[in-house]
Amino acid sequence: MDDAFSPSLEAAFDIDRFRSIGHELIDVLADHLRKCKEGADKVIDYRDPEEEYNFWSSYEMSSPQALFSDIISRTIHTHHRRYIGHQVAAPAYIPALSGLVSELLNAGMGIYEMGAAATAIERVVIEEFCRKIGYTNDEGDGFLTSGGTLANLTALLAARAYLPSDRAGTDIIIVSDQAHFCIDRAAKAMGMKSTQVIKVQSDEQYRVDLSALRAAIGLCVNKGDNILAVVGCACSTSTGSYDDLVRIGELCNLHNIWFHVDGAHGGAAAWSSKYMERVRGIHLADSIIIDAHKMMMTPALATAVLFKRPSDSYKALAIKAEYLWEQSAAEWYMLAKRTYETTKLMMSIKIFSLIQSHGHQVIDDYVTRQYDLAHYFAAQVDSSPQLELAHIPMANIVCFRYLSRQVDDLDRCNMKIRSRLVERGGFYIVQTVLSEEVYLRITIMSPYTEKKDLDQLISEVIHLGHELDSDDAR
Ligand SMILES: *Cc1c(COP(=O)(O)O)cnc(C)c1O
């Protein structure tokens, strides 16, 4: 047998080529970031899916650098100062480089020796999360997993394992009507029907209504249902509203119900000395999830799943896999005993490198700044007679709308404003439906967004609204 490299293998594993393309790529990315910071170029160069597909289906690469440049220019720019849309982080640069290290080393993480450093670092990171949350000494353990959706499923599986196995009656999850759809998806994956997820109404600030919650719990208890968990939102996705975790925690404690907190977006407020009161009571939760790839400046995916009782962190997915693990003991360093993934990214190093490089203070500074900006934006909206603020912001998420003169068609008008904004590419914002009406929605994610960008967004929305009003009047 001839063990010489073929030309293609030679090129694929050419170390000198890796070095030179890598250096060039960093230059391309840094130039891109500079433009994002300055606000040059569009946030998004929107093309419809077929057009995008046609471009790529007939693509012929001239060089890897050209391929990377095409991908960058045809992808939304989360670092752009006028990217104010969905809740994904504009990653800080050391965590992004850690992502490259993870992907290149490609340690499997399934067993300890397949990722020793990242496994031990994961324990350190989880301990830091537990401390921030306010779990006390013998409380708190967990792991990292691939995203909030999977994290919520994992935590709810642990909650179900907590119920007696010989139970009669129906399993129920109770959550606010503002909860993220992935709670429904988790229930579905767990074999539950949609009627087994009870949606409790929220108040005018989109926080769960506590008396309605109390009533819902009472009803289930009387019927002999098994309340698998009550899920608190910290914060909700649409409006960034934080449920009253202290009161929900007390209620759950009273009825001996598993209390789960979905802190995918807003759990990071625990790091903000100014906004930590938003998550007051979070330490009462039996389980918590927090996405680092939302408010903690790391690339996706990196989500912490935390449990108050360390042993619960082994319960969600316990199975025997003899070829991987020798014993069934709770070994902290065999992470795949607890996670849904077998092979997993070295996600801990993204968080650890951020904290090692810039301290916990950087998370405080980021969360505080972005939340402050949302308050600024809301005040500007509130003082514009043509605009309506949907809620008082509790996070860096704000919903608002343009009050068209065509009052009976506010939904259509606001949807058009958004689509024109996105088509022009000057801003990226999203929309949502609140109480069955369409609102424009911003999440201030980019660290480069400043007050003047928010001022400009307001004048652009009003300008587009006037344009649409006069189109209609014609
Ligand atoms: C984003 C989000 C999720 C889903 O998390 P992914 O990391 O996108 O899977 C779940 N819950 C809330 C409240 C969220 O904001």
The ligand as an SDF file (V2000), in Angstrom:
LIG
                    3D

 15 15  0  0  0  0  0  0  0  0999 V2000
  -33.1890   32.2490   23.1870 C   0  0  0  0  0  0  0  0  0  0  0  0
  -34.0490   31.6560   24.2170 C   0  0  0  0  0  0  0  0  0  0  0  0
  -34.1980   30.2720   24.3030 C   0  0  0  0  0  0  0  0  0  0  0  0
  -33.6000   29.3280   23.2820 C   0  0  0  0  0  0  0  0  0  0  0  0
  -32.2190   29.2560   23.4310 O   0  0  0  0  0  0  0  0  0  0  0  0
  -31.2820   28.7730   22.2140 P   0  0  0  0  0  0  0  0  0  0  0  0
  -29.9200   28.9290   22.7800 O   0  0  0  0  0  0  0  0  0  0  0  0
  -31.5810   29.6760   21.0710 O   0  0  0  0  0  0  0  0  0  0  0  0
  -31.6350   27.3550   21.9310 O   0  0  0  0  0  0  0  0  0  0  0  0
  -34.9630   29.7720   25.3250 C   0  0  0  0  0  0  0  0  0  0  0  0
  -35.5530   30.5860   26.2080 N   0  0  0  0  0  0  0  0  0  0  0  0
  -35.4470   31.9300   26.1540 C   0  0  0  0  0  0  0  0  0  0  0  0
  -36.1300   32.7790   27.1750 C   0  0  0  0  0  0  0  0  0  0  0  0
  -34.6790   32.5150   25.1530 C   0  0  0  0  0  0  0  0  0  0  0  0
  -34.5540   33.8440   25.1080 O   0  0  0  0  0  0  0  0  0  0  0  0
  1  2  1  0
  2  3  1  0
  2 14  2  0
  3  4  1  0
  3 10  2  0
  4  5  1  0
  5  6  1  0
  6  7  2  0
  6  8  1  0
  6  9  1  0
 10 11  1  0
 11 12  2  0
 12 13  1  0
 12 14  1  0
 14 15  1  0
M  END
$$$$
